[in-house]
Amino acid sequence: MPTLILVRHGRSTANTAGVLAGRAPGVALDEQGAAQSAALPARLAQVPLATVVSSPLQRCRETVQPLLEARPRLALHIEDRITECDYGDWSGRKLAELHDEPLMEVVQRHASTAAFPGGETLRAMQARAVDAVHDWNARIAEAHGPEAAYAMCSHGDIIKALVADALGLHLDHFQRISVEPCSVTVIRYTRLRPYLVRLGDTGDFGSLAPRDDGAVAADGRDAAVGGGTGAA
């Protein structure tokens, strides 16, 4: 089966503002996010890619654009099933405001039961994303062979949910996984099981340095620059 190269979109204006963007339109990459996406072609230069699949949201399409420009023969496919979670009434709100919402504790501790008001459940989000990956695995294998690799650009909660599925983790544990903006996560699928080959790889270990308050940012981010529900 093919190798899936998951790319989280580069840092966005919502990430820097500490906002849970969800599917709100007009959320673009910020200056650092644009630089991250510009560096992506070099990071993946040694990997032959069969195709590129992207969430329909602007920040994902902007992230893969330099890669497509560097490889003009690569096709881009938009996949609605890997779009951001529908956070419903939470969309566009500050993460700091959401921190004290009773539902946030459910999202953090019992994600499989979490349903966003006016939106979707995290369980439904994971199911659609997993279905999309299996469908694309089959398409890529049929068209390019079982050893092919392809890139898929999506969002933090989507990628964490896909990793949890690959590792056989219950969705309640997916918040233990961290993927930074423009990080690369690789899952190699086989007939018997998937293998997690890379997780949240940015090639930058600066985030492991102690913060100003002396604590170590073990997950590589804070609420201001993270994204998805794990940033709260």
KEMINU-597856 format. One line per 3 residues: their letters; for each residue x, y, z of N, C-alpha, C, O, CB. Coordinates in steps of 0.05 Angstrom, whole numbers, plus 5000, padded with zeros to 4 digits. Glycine has a CB too. Layout:
N
a> X Y Z X Y Z X Y Z X Y Z X Y Z; ...
! end
This chain:
232
mpt> 5017 4976 5000 5000 5000 5000 5018 5025 5000 5041 5024 5008 4981 5000 5025; 5007 5047 4992 5023 5072 4989 5032 5084 5016 5023 5076 5037 5007 5093 4974; 5051 5102 5013 5060 5117 5036 5047 5145 5036 5048 5159 5015 5091 5120 5036
lil> 5035 5152 5058 5020 5177 5060 5038 5197 5074 5047 5193 5097 4994 5173 5076; 5043 5220 5061 5058 5242 5073 5039 5264 5080 5029 5279 5063 5080 5252 5053; 5033 5266 5106 5014 5286 5116 5029 5311 5123 5048 5311 5138 4999 5275 5141
vrh> 5019 5333 5111 5031 5359 5116 5010 5377 5130 4988 5381 5119 5041 5373 5090; 5016 5386 5153 4998 5406 5165 5004 5433 5152 5027 5440 5146 5002 5408 5197; 4983 5448 5147 4986 5475 5135 5006 5492 5151 5009 5488 5175 4959 5489 5132
grs> 5018 5511 5137 5037 5529 5151 5022 5547 5171 4997 5548 5171 5052 5546 5131; 5038 5561 5187 5026 5578 5207 5008 5599 5194 5015 5612 5174 5048 5592 5224; 4984 5602 5205 4964 5620 5194 4959 5644 5211 4968 5646 5234 4938 5604 5190
tan> 4944 5663 5200 4937 5687 5215 4920 5680 5239 4921 5694 5259 4921 5706 5196; 4904 5658 5237 4888 5650 5260 4906 5638 5282 4901 5642 5306 4867 5629 5252; 4927 5623 5274 4946 5612 5294 4958 5634 5310 4959 5632 5335 4967 5595 5280
tag> 4968 5655 5297 4982 5676 5311 4963 5693 5328 4970 5705 5348 4996 5694 5292; 4937 5693 5320 4917 5709 5335 4905 5692 5357 4889 5703 5373 4895 5718 5316; 4912 5666 5359 4900 5649 5380 4871 5644 5376 4855 5643 5395 4904 5661 5407
vla> 4862 5642 5351 4834 5638 5344 4829 5610 5333 4846 5599 5318 4825 5659 5323; 4807 5598 5341 4799 5572 5330 4785 5578 5304 4761 5583 5303 4781 5556 5350; 4800 5576 5282 4790 5585 5256 4768 5568 5245 4748 5578 5234 4812 5587 5236
gra> 4770 5541 5248 4751 5524 5237 4750 5527 5206 4771 5528 5193 4723 5528 5248; 4726 5529 5196 4723 5531 5167 4718 5560 5157 4709 5564 5135 4701 5513 5157; 4723 5579 5175 4719 5607 5168 4735 5614 5143 4758 5607 5141 4726 5625 5191
pgv> 4723 5629 5124 4738 5636 5100 4759 5658 5106 4757 5672 5126 4719 5645 5078; 4778 5661 5088 4797 5683 5090 4819 5679 5109 4834 5699 5115 4783 5708 5096; 4823 5655 5120 4846 5650 5138 4870 5642 5121 4870 5620 5110 4838 5628 5159
ald> 4889 5659 5119 4912 5655 5102 4937 5648 5118 4937 5650 5143 4917 5679 5084; 4958 5641 5105 4984 5638 5118 4995 5665 5126 4991 5684 5112 5004 5623 5100; 5007 5666 5150 5021 5691 5157 5049 5691 5144 5055 5672 5129 5022 5695 5188
eqg> 5065 5710 5151 5092 5712 5139 5109 5688 5144 5123 5678 5126 5106 5737 5149; 5108 5678 5169 5124 5654 5175 5112 5630 5161 5127 5613 5152 5124 5650 5206; 5086 5628 5160 5074 5606 5146 5081 5605 5117 5085 5583 5105 5044 5607 5149
aaq> 5082 5628 5104 5091 5630 5076 5119 5620 5073 5126 5606 5053 5087 5658 5065; 5137 5627 5092 5164 5618 5091 5166 5588 5095 5182 5575 5082 5181 5633 5112; 5149 5578 5113 5149 5549 5117 5141 5534 5092 5153 5514 5085 5130 5542 5140
saa> 5120 5544 5079 5111 5530 5055 5131 5533 5032 5134 5515 5016 5084 5542 5045; 5146 5555 5031 5166 5559 5011 5189 5539 5014 5203 5531 4995 5177 5587 5011; 5194 5530 5039 5215 5511 5045 5207 5482 5040 5223 5464 5040 5225 5514 5073
lpa> 5181 5477 5037 5171 5450 5035 5182 5435 5010 5189 5411 5013 5140 5451 5033; 5184 5447 4986 5194 5432 4964 5222 5420 4969 5228 5398 4961 5195 5449 4939; 5239 5435 4982 5266 5426 4987 5266 5403 5008 5281 5384 5006 5284 5448 4998
rla> 5248 5405 5027 5246 5384 5048 5237 5357 5036 5245 5336 5045 5227 5392 5070; 5221 5359 5015 5210 5334 5003 5224 5328 4976 5214 5311 4961 5180 5337 4998; 5246 5341 4970 5259 5339 4944 5266 5310 4937 5265 5303 4913 5283 5356 4943
qvp> 5273 5294 4956 5282 5267 4950 5259 5246 4948 5264 5223 4943 5302 5257 4971; 5235 5256 4952 5212 5237 4952 5196 5240 4926 5185 5261 4921 5194 5243 4977; 5195 5219 4910 5178 5220 4886 5149 5219 4895 5140 5201 4910 5184 5195 4867
lat> 5134 5239 4887 5106 5241 4895 5087 5234 4872 5091 5244 4850 5100 5269 4906; 5067 5218 4877 5048 5210 4857 5028 5233 4852 5020 5238 4829 5034 5185 4864; 5020 5246 4873 5000 5267 4871 5000 5283 4897 5013 5276 4916 4972 5256 4864
vvs> 4984 5304 4897 4980 5321 4921 4950 5323 4926 4935 5329 4908 4993 5349 4918; 4942 5318 4950 4914 5320 4959 4913 5342 4980 4929 5342 4998 4903 5293 4969; 4893 5359 4978 4892 5381 4997 4863 5385 5007 4844 5381 4993 4902 5406 4985
spl> 4862 5394 5032 4837 5406 5043 4830 5430 5025 4847 5442 5014 4840 5414 5073; 4804 5436 5022 4796 5458 5006 4802 5485 5018 4799 5506 5004 4767 5456 5000; 4809 5487 5043 4812 5513 5056 4838 5527 5047 4858 5514 5040 4813 5509 5086
qrc> 4836 5553 5047 4857 5570 5035 4884 5565 5046 4904 5564 5031 4850 5599 5039; 4887 5562 5073 4913 5559 5085 4927 5533 5076 4952 5532 5075 4911 5559 5115; 4912 5512 5070 4924 5488 5059 4932 5491 5030 4953 5482 5022 4904 5464 5062
ret> 4915 5503 5014 4921 5507 4986 4946 5525 4983 4962 5521 4965 4897 5518 4971; 4948 5545 5000 4972 5562 4999 4997 5547 5007 5019 5552 4997 4968 5587 5017; 4994 5528 5025 5017 5512 5035 5029 5495 5013 5053 5493 5010 5009 5495 5059
vqp> 5012 5483 4997 5022 5464 4976 5029 5479 4950 5041 5466 4932 5001 5443 4970; 5022 5504 4947 5027 5518 4922 5056 5518 4914 5062 5512 4891 5017 5546 4924; 5075 5524 4932 5104 5523 4924 5112 5495 4915 5129 5492 4897 5122 5532 4947
lle> 5101 5474 4927 5108 5447 4919 5098 5442 4891 5112 5429 4875 5096 5427 4939; 5074 5451 4885 5063 5447 4858 5079 5463 4837 5082 5454 4815 5033 5456 4857; 5088 5487 4845 5104 5503 4826 5131 5490 4821 5142 5492 4799 5107 5532 4837
arp> 5142 5477 4842 5168 5464 4838 5166 5439 4822 5185 5430 4810 5180 5458 4866; 5142 5427 4822 5137 5402 4807 5113 5406 4789 5091 5397 4796 5134 5377 4826; 5116 5419 4766 5093 5426 4750 5076 5402 4741 5052 5406 4734 5102 5440 4725
rla> 5087 5378 4740 5072 5355 4731 5054 5343 4753 5038 5325 4747 5091 5334 4720; 5058 5352 4777 5042 5341 4799 5013 5352 4797 5009 5376 4793 5054 5349 4827; 4994 5334 4800 4966 5342 4800 4957 5348 4829 4966 5336 4848 4948 5320 4788
lhi> 4939 5367 4831 4927 5375 4857 4898 5365 4857 4883 5370 4839 4928 5405 4862; 4891 5351 4878 4863 5341 4882 4853 5353 4908 4866 5351 4929 4862 5310 4882; 4829 5365 4907 4816 5376 4931 4798 5355 4943 4782 5343 4929 4800 5402 4924
edr> 4802 5350 4969 4787 5329 4983 4772 5341 5006 4784 5349 5027 4806 5306 4992; 4745 5343 5004 4729 5355 5025 4730 5340 5051 4726 5352 5072 4701 5358 5015; 4735 5314 5050 4734 5298 5074 4758 5303 5093 4757 5293 5116 4732 5269 5067
ite> 4778 5317 5084 4801 5323 5101 4801 5353 5109 4821 5363 5118 4827 5315 5088; 4778 5366 5104 4777 5394 5113 4776 5396 5143 4773 5376 5157 4752 5408 5101; 4779 5420 5154 4780 5424 5183 4754 5414 5196 4733 5413 5183 4784 5454 5189
cdy> 4757 5407 5221 4733 5400 5237 4713 5423 5236 4721 5447 5237 4741 5393 5266; 4688 5416 5235 4667 5437 5237 4662 5443 5267 4648 5428 5280 4640 5428 5223; 4675 5465 5276 4672 5472 5304 4646 5487 5310 4642 5495 5333 4696 5489 5313
gdw> 4630 5491 5290 4604 5503 5294 4605 5531 5307 4619 5548 5297 4587 5485 5311; 4591 5534 5330 4590 5560 5343 4617 5568 5356 4621 5591 5363 4569 5559 5365; 4635 5550 5358 4662 5556 5368 4680 5569 5347 4700 5581 5354 4675 5531 5379
sgr> 4673 5566 5322 4690 5576 5301 4693 5607 5303 4674 5621 5308 4678 5569 5273; 4718 5615 5301 4725 5644 5302 4729 5655 5330 4735 5678 5333 4703 5659 5288; 4725 5638 5350 4728 5648 5378 4757 5645 5387 4772 5627 5377 4709 5633 5397
kla> 4765 5661 5406 4791 5660 5417 4794 5634 5434 4776 5627 5449 4797 5685 5435; 4817 5621 5431 4822 5597 5446 4822 5603 5476 4814 5586 5492 4848 5584 5438; 4831 5626 5483 4832 5634 5512 4804 5635 5523 4800 5629 5547 4847 5660 5515
elh> 4785 5644 5507 4757 5645 5516 4745 5617 5520 4729 5613 5537 4740 5662 5497; 4753 5599 5502 4742 5572 5502 4754 5555 5525 4742 5534 5531 4747 5559 5476; 4776 5563 5536 4790 5547 5556 4772 5539 5579 4773 5517 5590 4814 5562 5566
dep> 4754 5558 5588 4737 5552 5611 4710 5541 5604 4693 5536 5622 4733 5578 5627; 4705 5536 5578 4680 5523 5570 4679 5494 5581 4699 5480 5577 4676 5524 5539; 4658 5485 5593 4656 5458 5603 4662 5437 5581 4674 5416 5586 4629 5452 5615
lme> 4654 5443 5556 4658 5425 5534 4688 5421 5529 4696 5399 5519 4644 5434 5509; 4704 5441 5534 4733 5439 5528 4746 5416 5544 4764 5402 5533 4747 5465 5534; 4737 5411 5569 4749 5389 5584 4741 5363 5571 4757 5344 5571 4739 5390 5613
vvq> 4717 5361 5560 4708 5337 5546 4725 5333 5521 4734 5311 5515 4678 5339 5538; 4730 5355 5506 4747 5354 5482 4775 5343 5489 4786 5328 5473 4748 5381 5469; 4785 5352 5511 4812 5344 5519 4814 5316 5530 4833 5302 5525 4823 5364 5540
rha> 4794 5308 5546 4796 5282 5560 4779 5260 5548 4787 5236 5550 4787 5287 5589; 4757 5266 5535 4739 5246 5525 4730 5254 5497 4706 5258 5491 4714 5241 5543; 4749 5257 5479 4744 5268 5452 4723 5253 5437 4708 5264 5421 4769 5269 5436
sta> 4721 5227 5442 4702 5211 5427 4673 5218 5433 4655 5210 5418 4707 5181 5433; 4668 5232 5454 4641 5240 5461 4635 5269 5455 4613 5279 5460 4636 5235 5491; 4655 5284 5445 4653 5313 5442 4637 5319 5416 4643 5309 5395 4680 5326 5441
afp> 4617 5337 5419 4602 5347 5397 4601 5377 5399 4592 5388 5419 4573 5335 5397; 4610 5391 5378 4611 5420 5379 4584 5431 5373 4571 5423 5354 4632 5431 5359; 4575 5451 5389 4548 5463 5384 4546 5475 5356 4562 5492 5349 4542 5484 5406
gge> 4527 5465 5341 4523 5475 5314 4543 5463 5294 4544 5471 5271 4525 5504 5313; 4560 5444 5304 4581 5433 5286 4579 5402 5286 4558 5391 5287 4608 5442 5296; 4603 5390 5284 4604 5360 5283 4617 5349 5307 4628 5363 5324 4618 5352 5257
tlr> 4617 5323 5309 4631 5309 5330 4659 5303 5321 4665 5300 5297 4616 5283 5338; 4677 5300 5341 4705 5293 5334 4705 5264 5323 4723 5258 5307 4723 5295 5359; 4687 5248 5332 4686 5220 5322 4679 5220 5292 4691 5205 5277 4665 5204 5338
amq> 4660 5237 5284 4653 5239 5256 4675 5251 5240 4680 5242 5217 4627 5256 5252; 4690 5270 5251 4713 5282 5237 4734 5260 5231 4744 5258 5209 4726 5304 5254; 4740 5244 5251 4760 5222 5247 4750 5202 5226 4766 5194 5209 4766 5208 5273
ara> 4725 5195 5228 4714 5174 5209 4716 5183 5180 4724 5168 5163 4685 5168 5216; 4709 5208 5175 4710 5217 5147 4738 5219 5137 4744 5213 5114 4696 5244 5144; 4757 5228 5154 4785 5230 5146 4797 5203 5141 4812 5200 5122 4801 5246 5167
vda> 4792 5184 5159 4802 5157 5155 4791 5145 5129 4806 5132 5114 4795 5139 5179; 4766 5148 5124 4754 5138 5099 4767 5150 5075 4773 5137 5055 4723 5144 5099; 4773 5176 5076 4786 5190 5054 4814 5179 5049 4821 5174 5026 4788 5220 5060
vhd> 4829 5174 5070 4856 5163 5067 4855 5135 5054 4870 5129 5036 4870 5162 5094; 4837 5118 5064 4835 5091 5053 4827 5092 5023 4837 5076 5007 4816 5074 5069; 4809 5110 5017 4801 5113 4988 4824 5122 4971 4829 5111 4949 4778 5133 4986
wna> 4840 5141 4981 4862 5151 4966 4885 5131 4964 4898 5129 4944 4873 5177 4978; 4889 5116 4986 4909 5094 4984 4902 5075 4961 4920 5067 4946 4909 5079 5011; 4877 5068 4959 4869 5049 4938 4873 5062 4910 4882 5049 4892 4840 5041 4942
ria> 4866 5087 4908 4868 5101 4882 4898 5103 4874 4905 5098 4851 4855 5128 4883; 4915 5111 4893 4943 5114 4887 4956 5087 4880 4971 5086 4861 4958 5127 4911; 4949 5066 4895 4960 5040 4890 4953 5030 4862 4969 5018 4848 4951 5020 4912
eah> 4928 5035 4855 4919 5025 4829 4932 5040 4806 4940 5029 4785 4889 5028 4826; 4936 5067 4810 4946 5083 4788 4977 5084 4787 4989 5087 4766 4936 5111 4791; 4990 5081 4811 5019 5086 4812 5034 5063 4825 5059 5063 4826 5025 5111 4827
gpe> 5021 5043 4835 5034 5020 4847 5034 5021 4877 5031 5043 4888 5062 5018 4836; 5038 4999 4890 5037 4998 4920 5059 5012 4934 5057 5017 4958 5036 4969 4929; 5081 5018 4920 5104 5031 4933 5103 5061 4930 5122 5075 4939 5130 5020 4922
aay> 5082 5072 4918 5081 5101 4913 5077 5116 4938 5068 5106 4959 5058 5107 4893; 5084 5142 4937 5080 5160 4959 5064 5184 4949 5067 5193 4926 5107 5170 4972; 5048 5195 4966 5033 5219 4959 5030 5237 4983 5031 5229 5006 5005 5211 4948
amc> 5026 5263 4977 5024 5283 4998 4995 5291 5002 4980 5292 4984 5041 5308 4991; 4989 5296 5028 4962 5305 5035 4964 5327 5055 4976 5324 5077 4945 5281 5047; 4954 5351 5048 4956 5374 5066 4929 5379 5080 4908 5382 5067 4964 5400 5049
shg> 4931 5379 5107 4906 5381 5122 4911 5397 5148 4929 5415 5148 4895 5353 5130; 4896 5391 5169 4895 5408 5193 4903 5392 5217 4904 5367 5217 4867 5419 5196; 4910 5406 5239 4920 5394 5262 4903 5371 5274 4913 5349 5278 4924 5414 5283
dii> 4878 5377 5279 4861 5356 5291 4857 5333 5272 4855 5310 5281 4834 5368 5299; 4855 5338 5246 4852 5317 5226 4876 5298 5227 4874 5274 5228 4848 5328 5198; 4900 5310 5226 4925 5294 5225 4928 5279 5251 4936 5255 5250 4949 5312 5220
kal> 4923 5291 5274 4925 5276 5299 4905 5253 5300 4912 5232 5310 4919 5295 5323; 4881 5257 5289 4862 5235 5289 4870 5212 5271 4866 5189 5277 4834 5246 5280; 4883 5219 5248 4893 5199 5230 4917 5183 5242 4919 5159 5239 4902 5211 5204
vad> 4934 5197 5257 4956 5184 5271 4945 5165 5292 4954 5143 5295 4975 5205 5283; 4925 5174 5307 4914 5158 5328 4902 5132 5316 4906 5110 5327 4892 5173 5343; 4888 5135 5293 4877 5112 5280 4900 5093 5271 4897 5068 5274 4860 5120 5256
alg> 4921 5103 5260 4943 5087 5250 4957 5072 5273 4966 5049 5270 4964 5104 5236; 4958 5084 5296 4971 5072 5319 4952 5054 5336 4961 5041 5355 4983 5094 5337; 4927 5053 5328 4908 5038 5343 4901 5051 5370 4892 5037 5388 4918 5010 5348
lhl> 4904 5077 5372 4897 5092 5396 4868 5099 5396 4857 5106 5375 4914 5117 5399; 4855 5098 5419 4828 5108 5421 4828 5138 5416 4847 5152 5424 4816 5101 5450; 4807 5148 5404 4805 5176 5398 4808 5193 5424 4817 5216 5422 4779 5183 5385
dhf> 4800 5182 5447 4803 5197 5472 4832 5205 5477 4837 5223 5494 4792 5181 5495; 4851 5192 5464 4879 5197 5469 4892 5215 5448 4916 5220 5449 4894 5171 5472; 4877 5224 5428 4889 5238 5405 4901 5265 5413 4919 5274 5398 4869 5241 5383
qri> 4893 5277 5435 4904 5302 5443 4933 5299 5454 4946 5319 5458 4887 5315 5464; 4942 5275 5458 4969 5270 5466 4989 5273 5443 5013 5273 5447 4972 5242 5479; 4979 5275 5419 4995 5277 5395 4998 5307 5387 4979 5322 5389 4983 5261 5372
sve> 5022 5315 5379 5027 5342 5372 5038 5344 5343 5057 5330 5336 5046 5356 5392; 5026 5362 5327 5037 5367 5300 5038 5397 5296 5017 5410 5296 5019 5353 5278; 5061 5408 5293 5065 5436 5290 5058 5445 5261 5056 5429 5243 5094 5444 5296
pcs> 5054 5471 5257 5049 5482 5230 5071 5473 5211 5095 5476 5217 5047 5512 5231; 5063 5464 5188 5080 5455 5166 5098 5432 5173 5118 5427 5161 5097 5478 5156; 5090 5417 5194 5104 5393 5200 5096 5370 5181 5075 5371 5169 5099 5384 5230
vtv> 5114 5351 5179 5109 5328 5161 5106 5303 5178 5123 5296 5195 5132 5325 5141; 5084 5289 5174 5079 5263 5188 5075 5242 5166 5061 5246 5147 5053 5265 5206; 5089 5219 5169 5089 5199 5148 5077 5173 5159 5086 5163 5180 5117 5194 5137
iry> 5058 5162 5145 5046 5136 5152 5049 5118 5128 5040 5124 5106 5016 5139 5160; 5061 5095 5132 5064 5075 5111 5044 5053 5116 5044 5039 5136 5094 5063 5110; 5026 5049 5097 5005 5029 5099 5014 5003 5086 5025 5003 5064 4979 5040 5086
trl> 5008 4981 5100 5014 4955 5089 4988 4938 5091 4968 4947 5101 5037 4941 5104; 4990 4913 5080 4967 4896 5081 4958 4890 5109 4934 4887 5114 4972 4870 5066; 4977 4887 5128 4971 4879 5155 4966 4903 5174 4948 4901 5191 4993 4862 5166
rpy> 4981 4924 5170 4979 4946 5189 4993 4971 5178 5010 4969 5160 4991 4939 5217; 4985 4995 5188 5000 5019 5181 5024 5022 5200 5024 5013 5223 4982 5044 5183; 5045 5036 5191 5068 5042 5207 5072 5072 5207 5072 5085 5187 5093 5028 5195
lvr> 5075 5083 5231 5081 5111 5234 5111 5115 5231 5127 5106 5247 5072 5123 5262; 5119 5128 5209 5148 5131 5202 5159 5157 5211 5182 5159 5220 5151 5128 5172; 5144 5178 5210 5152 5205 5220 5128 5217 5234 5105 5213 5226 5162 5223 5196
lgd> 5133 5233 5254 5111 5247 5268 5119 5276 5273 5138 5282 5287 5105 5233 5295; 5104 5294 5261 5107 5323 5266 5135 5333 5261 5146 5349 5276 5100 5329 5294; 5148 5323 5240 5176 5330 5234 5178 5357 5221 5168 5361 5199 5189 5308 5216
tgd> 5192 5375 5234 5197 5402 5222 5227 5406 5216 5234 5425 5202 5187 5424 5240; 5244 5389 5228 5273 5392 5225 5283 5414 5243 5307 5421 5242 5280 5399 5197; 5266 5425 5260 5273 5447 5278 5269 5438 5307 5247 5431 5315 5257 5473 5272
fgs> 5291 5438 5323 5289 5430 5350 5289 5454 5370 5291 5450 5394 5312 5411 5357; 5287 5478 5358 5287 5502 5375 5264 5503 5395 5266 5515 5416 5287 5526 5358; 5242 5490 5387 5218 5490 5404 5222 5474 5430 5206 5476 5448 5194 5480 5389
lap> 5243 5458 5431 5249 5442 5455 5264 5458 5475 5267 5449 5498 5264 5417 5447; 5274 5482 5468 5289 5498 5487 5270 5509 5509 5246 5512 5504 5303 5522 5473; 5281 5514 5533 5264 5525 5555 5252 5551 5547 5265 5568 5533 5281 5528 5580
rdd> 5227 5555 5555 5215 5581 5551 5225 5602 5570 5241 5595 5588 5184 5579 5553; 5216 5626 5568 5225 5648 5585 5218 5642 5614 5232 5651 5632 5212 5674 5577; 5196 5627 5619 5189 5622 5647 5203 5597 5658 5198 5589 5680 5159 5617 5648
gav> 5221 5586 5642 5238 5564 5651 5226 5537 5645 5240 5517 5648 5241 5566 5680; 5201 5536 5635 5189 5510 5629 5197 5502 5601 5203 5519 5584 5158 5512 5631; 5197 5476 5596 5203 5466 5569 5177 5462 5554 5159 5448 5564 5220 5440 5571
aad> 5176 5473 5530 5153 5469 5513 5154 5443 5499 5162 5441 5476 5150 5492 5493; 5147 5422 5514 5151 5394 5504 5135 5389 5479 5143 5373 5462 5144 5374 5525; 5112 5402 5476 5096 5397 5452 5103 5416 5430 5090 5416 5409 5067 5399 5459
grd> 5123 5433 5434 5133 5449 5412 5116 5474 5406 5120 5487 5385 5135 5433 5388; 5096 5480 5422 5079 5503 5415 5064 5512 5440 5064 5499 5461 5059 5495 5393; 5050 5534 5437 5031 5543 5458 5006 5551 5444 5003 5548 5420 5043 5566 5475
aav> 4987 5561 5460 4960 5567 5448 4961 5588 5427 4944 5588 5409 4941 5575 5470; 4981 5606 5428 4982 5627 5409 4991 5618 5381 4983 5631 5361 5000 5648 5418; 5006 5597 5379 5017 5589 5353 5009 5561 5346 5017 5551 5325 5047 5592 5354
ggg> 4993 5548 5362 4985 5521 5356 4961 5521 5336 4963 5534 5315 4977 5506 5381; 4941 5506 5342 4918 5505 5325 4902 5480 5332 4912 5461 5343 4926 5505 5296; 4876 5481 5325 4859 5459 5332 4853 5459 5362 4862 5477 5376 4871 5432 5324
tga> 4838 5440 5371 4829 5439 5398 4851 5433 5418 4849 5438 5442 4807 5420 5402; 4873 5421 5408 4895 5414 5426 4911 5438 5435 4928 5435 5452 4913 5395 5413; 4906 5461 5423 4922 5485 5430 4911 5499 5455 4924 5518 5465 4923 5504 5407
a> 4888 5490 5464 4876 5504 5487 4889 5497 5513 4882 5506 5534 4846 5499 5488
! end
